[in-house]
């Protein structure tokens, strides 16, 4: 499937608002509703749209899972490069995303667990023992202010004592 200007415009709109109605989407791109529906289905069927999801403010629900960013240094082997080890790591359900990065470390993964202990166990039991993994550095997320382009914090009440000059 060839991606044109209208498909790119549709992708940008859906990335910002996956719940937009077909009517509103067709108005925004100035195309017929049936044509837009066909384009969206084509984008889905050809893998350009992987899935639709909600951005949840878990902190507000006081049920926030633990997240960590883990930098991984790998030793490459003749059997495969970064893609091979990244594919293996991506198979773990705890891994939210994985990226090849520049600098001292090679891969950066973001993992999700029920607690910091769950993440520590995941690293010790599943990541560190991997043959090509040489070193890891873990950074636990303490608070999330913005996720997937959405601000998650609300204006907190200012509890400071007012001091008059």
N, C-alpha and C positions, 0 to 999 in steps of 0.2 A: 504494500500500500504506500503510495506516494503522499507525503504530508505537504499540504499547501498552506497558504496564508490563513485561510479560514479555519482549518483544522488546528493550526497553532494557536489561533485566537480562542477557539473553543477549549483547548487544553489549558490555556492560561486562566480562563474564567472558571473552569471546573476545579483547577488546583486551588483557587481562592474560595470557591463555594461549591462543594460537591452535591449539595442539596438543591441547587437552583432548578427551577421548573423548566421543562422543555420550552414552554411558551416564552418565558423570560430570556432563556438562552438564545432562542431563535430571533427574538427582538434585538438582542445585543449584537448579534453577528449579522443581522439584516438578511436572514435566509428563511425559507419556508420551514415550518415545524417538522414536516416529514423528512426533508433533506437533512436537517440538523440531527434528527433521530438516527438516520442512516449513517451519518458521519460519526456520531458518538459510538454506535454499535461497531462500526469498522475500527475505530480507535481501540475499543475494548477487545475485540476479537483478534487484533493484530499485536496486542501486548503493549500498546502505547499507554493505555490506562491499566494499571496493575490492580488497583482496588480503590474503593471509596472508604473513608474512615472518619470518625469523629475525633476531635481534639478534646480530651477530657481533662478538666482541672481536678485531678485526684486530690491535691492538697486541700481544696475546698471541701471535699467529701471526707477529709481526714482518713483516707484509705490509700494514701500514696505509696506505691511500690518503691523499692530502692532501685536506683540506677547508678551505673558506673561507666566511666570511659576508661578503656584499657589500651595502652600502647603496647605493641608486641614487636619484639625484634626477632626476625627469623633467619635461619641459616638455609640458604637455598641448596637443593640437591639436584643431581642429574635427572631424577625422575620427574621433577616439576618445579615450576617457579611460584611466584606469588599467587597466581590464580588458583593453583592446586590447593595450597594451604588455606587460602581464603574460602574456597568452596567447602573444604572440610569444616572450618570454623563456622561458616554460615549455616551448616546443618544443625547446629545446636539451637533448640528453641529459645534459649535465654538471650541469644544474640539478636538485637534489634536492627543494627546495621554494622557494616564493615567497610572500611575504606583503605586504599593504599595511600600512604602519606609520604611526604619528603621529610628529611631530617634524620635524626639519630635512630628513630624507630621506623618500622616498615608498614605496619598495619595499625589501624585504630578501630576498635570495636566499641559499641555501646551495648551494654547488657542490662537486662531487667530481671529483678528477683523480688521475692517477697520481703527480704530483709538484707542488710549488709552481710550478715552471716551466710545467707544463701549464695550471694555473689562471691564471697571469699571461698566458699566450698567449691563453687563452679570453677573458679580460677585454679584452685589447688588440684581438683580432681579431673578436670576436663581440658583446660588450656595448657597449663604448665607441663603436663606429661607428654604433650604432642612432640613427636620426634624433631621437628624443625624449629620449635620454639626455643629461643635462647634466653630471652629476658622479657619481663613484663613490668609495667608501671601502671598502677591503678589509681584513679581519681574518682572518689565517690561524689555523687551529686548531692548537695546539701539542700538546695532549693532551686526550683525552676521558675524563671520569670517570663520566659517566652518559649513556646514550643510550636513547631511547624508554622511559624509566622504569626502566631496568635499570642498576644499578651495575656498572661494568666493572673497577674496581680491586680488587686483592687485597691483603691485609695483607702489606706488604713486611717483610722481615727487618730488625730494628732493628740497624744497624751502628755506632751511636754508641758511643763509649768510655764505660763506666760510671765515674762519678766519685763517690767516697764522701766525705761531709763529714768 
